[in-house]
């Protein structure tokens, strides 16, 4: 299961605005012996509004995997 934990704006060099969503995978660790075990946090994934994968490059800098487009965000809460 994935949970959206954050949404923020980023722009490319031409000034186009992209909405990026940060998702955190939740891993069910329940077993037959312990069906009530808690969920663990798994890997984080960043996607654009249209579902393109985004790589975190540095604080405030991202790359769309499918196009190589570099995005930047000045949002203080952006990863």
GUZAKOL-254929 format. One record per residue: z, y, x of N, C-alpha, C in turn; residue number from 1; residue in three letters. Coordinates in pm, 1 decimal. Layout:
% GUZAKOL-254929
<rec n_up="Z" n_north="Y" n_east="X" ca_up="Z" ca_north="Y" ca_east="X" c_up="Z" c_north="Y" c_east="X" i="NUM" aa="ALA"/>
...
//
This chain:
% GUZAKOL-254929
<rec n_up="0.0" n_north="-116.1" n_east="83.2" ca_up="0.0" ca_north="0.0" ca_east="0.0" c_up="0.0" c_north="124.4" c_east="89.1" i="1" aa="UNK"/>
<rec n_up="-77.7" n_north="224.3" n_east="47.7" ca_up="-81.2" ca_north="350.8" ca_east="120.5" c_up="-21.6" c_north="460.7" c_east="33.4" i="2" aa="UNK"/>
<rec n_up="46.6" n_north="552.4" n_east="98.6" ca_up="108.2" ca_north="664.2" ca_east="29.7" c_up="58.8" c_north="792.5" c_east="94.6" i="3" aa="UNK"/>
<rec n_up="5.1" n_north="884.3" n_east="11.9" ca_up="-37.1" ca_north="1013.4" ca_east="67.7" c_up="88.7" c_north="1094.6" c_east="95.4" i="4" aa="UNK"/>
<rec n_up="103.7" n_north="1137.5" n_east="219.7" ca_up="225.0" ca_north="1208.3" ca_east="258.0" c_up="201.5" c_north="1355.9" c_east="287.7" i="5" aa="UNK"/>
<rec n_up="72.8" n_north="1394.8" n_east="299.4" ca_up="45.3" ca_north="1534.0" ca_east="334.0" c_up="-99.6" c_north="1567.3" c_east="305.4" i="6" aa="UNK"/>
<rec n_up="-125.9" n_north="1692.5" n_east="270.2" ca_up="-260.8" ca_north="1745.5" ca_east="254.0" c_up="-263.9" c_north="1883.6" c_east="319.5" i="7" aa="UNK"/>
<rec n_up="-371.7" n_north="1911.5" n_east="393.6" ca_up="-383.4" ca_north="2042.4" ca_east="458.6" c_up="-530.4" c_north="2076.1" c_east="478.1" i="8" aa="UNK"/>
<rec n_up="-557.4" n_north="2203.3" n_east="507.3" ca_up="-694.2" ca_north="2250.6" ca_east="529.7" c_up="-723.4" c_north="2258.7" c_east="678.0" i="9" aa="UNK"/>
<rec n_up="-850.6" n_north="2231.0" n_east="710.5" ca_up="-900.4" ca_north="2247.5" ca_east="847.2" c_up="-1042.0" c_north="2302.9" c_east="837.2" i="10" aa="UNK"/>
<rec n_up="-1085.7" n_north="2374.3" n_east="939.9" ca_up="-1219.5" ca_north="2433.2" ca_east="938.3" c_up="-1298.4" c_north="2389.1" c_east="1060.4" i="11" aa="UNK"/>
<rec n_up="-1432.6" n_north="2386.6" n_east="1043.3" ca_up="-1519.3" ca_north="2357.0" ca_east="1157.2" c_up="-1562.2" c_north="2488.8" c_east="1221.3" i="12" aa="UNK"/>
<rec n_up="-1644.5" n_north="2482.2" n_east="1324.6" ca_up="-1686.1" ca_north="2602.1" ca_east="1398.4" c_up="-1772.5" c_north="2696.7" c_east="1314.7" i="13" aa="UNK"/>
<rec n_up="-1832.8" n_north="2645.5" n_east="1206.2" ca_up="-1915.4" ca_north="2729.3" ca_east="1119.4" c_up="-1833.7" c_north="2791.9" c_east="1006.6" i="14" aa="UNK"/>
<rec n_up="-1703.7" n_north="2762.4" n_east="1001.3" ca_up="-1618.0" ca_north="2820.5" ca_east="898.4" c_up="-1607.7" c_north="2738.2" c_east="771.1" i="15" aa="UNK"/>
<rec n_up="-1671.2" n_north="2619.7" n_east="768.8" ca_up="-1660.9" ca_north="2532.3" ca_east="652.5" c_up="-1518.8" c_north="2477.0" c_east="643.4" i="16" aa="UNK"/>
<rec n_up="-1463.6" n_north="2478.1" n_east="523.3" ca_up="-1327.0" ca_north="2431.6" ca_east="501.9" c_up="-1329.2" c_north="2286.6" c_east="454.8" i="17" aa="UNK"/>
<rec n_up="-1243.7" n_north="2206.0" n_east="515.4" ca_up="-1226.7" ca_north="2065.7" ca_east="479.1" c_up="-1082.7" c_north="2043.7" c_east="435.2" i="18" aa="UNK"/>
<rec n_up="-1065.6" n_north="1962.6" n_east="332.9" ca_up="-931.7" ca_north="1922.9" ca_east="291.1" c_up="-904.6" c_north="1786.7" c_east="354.3" i="19" aa="UNK"/>
<rec n_up="-796.1" n_north="1777.3" n_east="431.2" ca_up="-760.0" ca_north="1652.3" ca_east="497.6" c_up="-632.9" c_north="1596.9" c_east="434.4" i="20" aa="UNK"/>
<rec n_up="-633.3" n_north="1465.9" n_east="414.0" ca_up="-520.1" ca_north="1396.1" ca_east="354.7" c_up="-463.6" c_north="1298.6" c_east="456.8" i="21" aa="UNK"/>
<rec n_up="-332.7" n_north="1299.6" n_east="471.4" ca_up="-264.1" ca_north="1209.3" ca_east="563.6" c_up="-198.6" c_north="1099.6" c_east="479.8" i="22" aa="UNK"/>
<rec n_up="-229.6" n_north="974.5" n_east="515.0" ca_up="-174.8" ca_north="858.6" ca_east="444.5" c_up="-88.4" c_north="777.0" c_east="539.9" i="23" aa="UNK"/>
<rec n_up="16.9" n_north="722.1" n_east="486.5" ca_up="105.4" ca_north="634.3" ca_east="563.3" c_up="101.4" c_north="497.7" c_east="496.2" i="24" aa="UNK"/>
<rec n_up="68.5" n_north="397.3" n_east="573.0" ca_up="66.1" ca_north="261.3" ca_east="520.3" c_up="208.9" c_north="210.8" c_east="507.7" i="25" aa="UNK"/>
<rec n_up="239.1" n_north="147.0" n_east="397.0" ca_up="369.9" ca_north="86.9" ca_east="372.6" c_up="351.3" c_north="-64.4" c_east="375.5" i="26" aa="UNK"/>
<rec n_up="430.2" n_north="-131.9" n_east="455.5" ca_up="416.2" ca_north="-276.0" ca_east="475.5" c_up="529.7" c_north="-347.9" c_east="404.1" i="27" aa="UNK"/>
<rec n_up="492.8" n_north="-436.9" n_east="315.4" ca_up="590.6" ca_north="-515.7" ca_east="241.7" c_up="638.7" c_north="-629.0" c_east="331.5" i="28" aa="UNK"/>
<rec n_up="766.9" n_north="-630.6" n_east="361.9" ca_up="823.0" ca_north="-734.1" ca_east="449.4" c_up="905.6" c_north="-836.8" c_east="372.2" i="29" aa="UNK"/>
<rec n_up="889.7" n_north="-835.2" n_east="239.9" ca_up="962.6" ca_north="-931.9" ca_east="157.5" c_up="915.2" c_north="-1073.6" c_east="189.8" i="30" aa="UNK"/>
<rec n_up="1008.4" n_north="-1167.6" n_east="181.6" ca_up="977.5" ca_north="-1308.6" ca_east="203.0" c_up="1028.0" c_north="-1387.8" c_east="82.3" i="31" aa="UNK"/>
<rec n_up="995.7" n_north="-1512.7" n_east="80.8" ca_up="1044.0" ca_north="-1599.2" ca_east="-26.6" c_up="1196.9" c_north="-1600.8" c_east="-27.7" i="32" aa="UNK"/>
<rec n_up="1257.3" n_north="-1600.9" n_east="90.7" ca_up="1403.3" ca_north="-1602.7" ca_east="101.8" c_up="1466.9" c_north="-1467.1" c_east="73.8" i="33" aa="UNK"/>
<rec n_up="1391.8" n_north="-1360.2" n_east="94.7" ca_up="1445.0" ca_north="-1225.2" ca_east="74.5" c_up="1341.0" c_north="-1139.6" c_east="2.7" i="34" aa="UNK"/>
<rec n_up="1322.3" n_north="-1161.4" n_east="-128.4" ca_up="1218.8" ca_north="-1088.8" ca_east="-202.1" c_up="1247.6" c_north="-939.7" c_east="-219.6" i="35" aa="UNK"/>
<rec n_up="1369.2" n_north="-896.6" n_east="-191.1" ca_up="1406.1" ca_north="-756.6" ca_east="-207.8" c_up="1407.5" c_north="-678.3" c_east="-76.7" i="36" aa="UNK"/>
<rec n_up="1348.3" n_north="-734.4" n_east="25.6" ca_up="1344.7" ca_north="-665.7" ca_east="155.8" c_up="1274.5" c_north="-530.6" c_east="140.7" i="37" aa="UNK"/>
<rec n_up="1313.3" n_north="-436.0" n_east="223.4" ca_up="1256.2" ca_north="-301.8" ca_east="214.3" c_up="1114.5" c_north="-297.5" c_east="270.4" i="38" aa="UNK"/>
<rec n_up="1045.7" n_north="-190.7" n_east="236.3" ca_up="912.1" ca_north="-166.4" ca_east="289.3" c_up="927.3" c_north="-95.5" c_east="424.3" i="39" aa="UNK"/>
<rec n_up="840.0" n_north="-128.3" n_east="519.0" ca_up="839.4" ca_north="-62.5" ca_east="649.5" c_up="723.9" c_north="36.5" c_east="657.2" i="40" aa="UNK"/>
<rec n_up="742.5" n_north="141.1" n_east="736.3" ca_up="633.5" ca_north="235.1" ca_east="760.0" c_up="535.8" c_north="173.8" c_east="858.4" i="41" aa="UNK"/>
<rec n_up="408.3" n_north="185.3" n_east="826.5" ca_up="303.5" ca_north="134.8" ca_east="913.5" c_up="225.1" c_north="250.6" c_east="973.7" i="42" aa="UNK"/>
<rec n_up="100.2" n_north="225.8" n_east="1010.3" ca_up="18.9" ca_north="329.8" ca_east="1074.7" c_up="-17.3" c_north="444.0" c_east="980.1" i="43" aa="UNK"/>
<rec n_up="-49.1" n_north="557.4" n_east="1040.6" ca_up="-90.2" ca_north="676.8" ca_east="967.5" c_up="-241.6" c_north="689.4" c_east="976.6" i="44" aa="UNK"/>
<rec n_up="-304.1" n_north="735.5" n_east="867.8" ca_up="-449.0" ca_north="753.9" ca_east="864.5" c_up="-478.1" c_north="891.5" c_east="805.7" i="45" aa="UNK"/>
<rec n_up="-578.8" n_north="960.2" n_east="862.4" ca_up="-622.2" ca_north="1089.7" ca_east="809.4" c_up="-764.0" c_north="1072.8" c_east="756.7" i="46" aa="UNK"/>
<rec n_up="-787.1" n_north="1122.4" n_east="633.6" ca_up="-918.4" ca_north="1115.2" ca_east="570.3" c_up="-957.1" c_north="1251.5" c_east="514.2" i="47" aa="UNK"/>
<rec n_up="-1088.3" n_north="1278.8" n_east="509.3" ca_up="-1137.3" ca_north="1398.1" ca_east="440.4" c_up="-1136.6" c_north="1370.5" c_east="290.5" i="48" aa="UNK"/>
<rec n_up="-1163.2" n_north="1474.5" n_east="212.3" ca_up="-1171.5" ca_north="1459.7" ca_east="66.6" c_up="-1273.5" c_north="1354.5" c_east="23.9" i="49" aa="UNK"/>
<rec n_up="-1383.7" n_north="1342.3" n_east="100.1" ca_up="-1486.9" ca_north="1245.0" ca_east="61.8" c_up="-1469.1" c_north="1109.9" c_east="129.7" i="50" aa="UNK"/>
<rec n_up="-1354.9" n_north="1087.9" n_east="196.8" ca_up="-1322.5" ca_north="956.8" ca_east="250.7" c_up="-1362.7" c_north="932.2" c_east="394.8" i="51" aa="UNK"/>
<rec n_up="-1415.8" n_north="1033.7" n_east="463.8" ca_up="-1450.5" ca_north="1015.2" ca_east="605.3" c_up="-1322.9" c_north="1002.1" c_east="688.6" i="52" aa="UNK"/>
<rec n_up="-1327.1" n_north="915.6" n_east="787.4" ca_up="-1213.5" ca_north="895.2" ca_east="877.9" c_up="-1202.9" c_north="1011.1" c_east="975.7" i="53" aa="UNK"/>
<rec n_up="-1079.5" n_north="1049.6" n_east="1004.2" ca_up="-1053.0" ca_north="1162.1" ca_east="1093.2" c_up="-959.0" c_north="1115.5" c_east="1203.8" i="54" aa="UNK"/>
<rec n_up="-992.3" n_north="1153.9" n_east="1327.1" ca_up="-908.9" ca_north="1121.7" ca_east="1443.4" c_up="-825.5" c_north="1243.9" c_east="1478.7" i="55" aa="UNK"/>
<rec n_up="-698.2" n_north="1222.9" n_east="1502.7" ca_up="-609.7" ca_north="1327.1" ca_east="1554.6" c_up="-639.8" c_north="1341.8" c_east="1703.0" i="56" aa="UNK"/>
<rec n_up="-681.6" n_north="1462.1" n_east="1745.4" ca_up="-712.4" ca_north="1486.4" ca_east="1886.1" c_up="-593.3" c_north="1550.5" c_east="1957.4" i="57" aa="UNK"/>
<rec n_up="-538.9" n_north="1653.6" n_east="1894.5" ca_up="-426.6" ca_north="1729.2" ca_east="1948.5" c_up="-368.9" c_north="1807.7" c_east="1831.8" i="58" aa="UNK"/>
<rec n_up="-252.9" n_north="1863.4" n_east="1848.8" ca_up="-192.1" ca_north="1940.3" ca_east="1739.0" c_up="-290.3" c_north="2045.7" c_east="1690.0" i="59" aa="UNK"/>
<rec n_up="-330.1" n_north="2035.8" n_east="1562.1" ca_up="-422.7" ca_north="2131.0" ca_east="1503.1" c_up="-569.0" c_north="2104.6" c_east="1531.7" i="60" aa="UNK"/>
<rec n_up="-602.2" n_north="1993.5" n_east="1598.2" ca_up="-742.0" ca_north="1961.4" ca_east="1630.9" c_up="-773.5" c_north="1817.6" c_east="1591.1" i="61" aa="UNK"/>
<rec n_up="-886.4" n_north="1801.6" n_east="1519.7" ca_up="-923.1" ca_north="1672.6" ca_east="1461.3" c_up="-1073.2" c_north="1651.0" c_east="1476.6" i="62" aa="UNK"/>
<rec n_up="-1115.0" n_north="1526.2" n_east="1465.9" ca_up="-1257.5" ca_north="1493.6" ca_east="1473.9" c_up="-1294.6" c_north="1399.2" c_east="1361.1" i="63" aa="UNK"/>
<rec n_up="-1401.1" n_north="1433.1" n_east="1287.7" ca_up="-1452.0" ca_north="1343.3" ca_east="1185.2" c_up="-1528.6" c_north="1232.4" c_east="1256.5" i="64" aa="UNK"/>
<rec n_up="-1486.7" n_north="1108.8" n_east="1237.8" ca_up="-1543.2" ca_north="994.8" ca_east="1309.8" c_up="-1691.9" c_north="980.1" c_east="1282.4" i="65" aa="UNK"/>
<rec n_up="-1731.5" n_north="987.2" n_east="1157.3" ca_up="-1870.2" ca_north="960.7" ca_east="1119.0" c_up="-1969.4" c_north="1063.1" c_east="1173.7" i="66" aa="UNK"/>
<rec n_up="-1924.9" n_north="1187.7" n_east="1196.7" ca_up="-2018.2" ca_north="1293.3" ca_east="1238.0" c_up="-1987.8" c_north="1352.4" c_east="1375.6" i="67" aa="UNK"/>
<rec n_up="-1867.1" n_north="1330.6" n_east="1426.7" ca_up="-1827.4" ca_north="1392.4" ca_east="1552.8" c_up="-1786.8" c_north="1538.0" c_east="1537.5" i="68" aa="UNK"/>
<rec n_up="-1788.1" n_north="1588.3" n_east="1414.3" ca_up="-1752.5" ca_north="1727.6" ca_east="1385.8" c_up="-1606.5" c_north="1753.4" c_east="1423.2" i="69" aa="UNK"/>
<rec n_up="-1582.6" n_north="1860.9" n_east="1498.1" ca_up="-1447.2" ca_north="1900.3" ca_east="1536.6" c_up="-1393.0" c_north="1996.5" c_east="1431.7" i="70" aa="UNK"/>
<rec n_up="-1270.6" n_north="1971.0" n_east="1388.0" ca_up="-1203.3" ca_north="2056.1" ca_east="1290.8" c_up="-1075.1" c_north="2110.6" c_east="1352.8" i="71" aa="UNK"/>
<rec n_up="-1037.0" n_north="2229.5" n_east="1306.4" ca_up="-912.7" ca_north="2289.5" ca_east="1355.0" c_up="-831.2" c_north="2340.0" c_east="1236.1" i="72" aa="UNK"/>
<rec n_up="-700.6" n_north="2332.9" n_east="1250.4" ca_up="-611.5" ca_north="2380.9" ca_east="1146.4" c_up="-499.4" c_north="2463.5" c_east="1208.7" i="73" aa="UNK"/>
<rec n_up="-469.5" n_north="2575.4" n_east="1144.2" ca_up="-356.5" ca_north="2656.5" ca_east="1187.3" c_up="-236.1" c_north="2636.6" c_east="1095.9" i="74" aa="UNK"/>
<rec n_up="-247.6" n_north="2541.6" n_east="1003.7" ca_up="-136.8" ca_north="2510.6" ca_east="912.9" c_up="-17.3" c_north="2465.5" c_east="997.2" i="75" aa="UNK"/>
<rec n_up="96.7" n_north="2532.3" n_east="985.1" ca_up="211.8" ca_north="2496.2" ca_east="1068.4" c_up="265.3" c_north="2355.5" c_east="1041.7" i="76" aa="UNK"/>
<rec n_up="233.1" n_north="2299.7" n_east="925.0" ca_up="279.2" ca_north="2165.3" ca_east="892.2" c_up="177.2" c_north="2057.1" c_east="924.6" i="77" aa="UNK"/>
<rec n_up="57.8" n_north="2097.1" n_east="969.7" ca_up="-45.5" ca_north="1998.5" ca_east="1003.4" c_up="-2.8" c_north="1916.8" c_east="1124.9" i="78" aa="UNK"/>
<rec n_up="-37.1" n_north="1789.5" n_east="1123.0" ca_up="0.6" ca_north="1705.9" ca_east="1240.3" c_up="-77.1" c_north="1746.2" c_east="1365.0" i="79" aa="UNK"/>
//
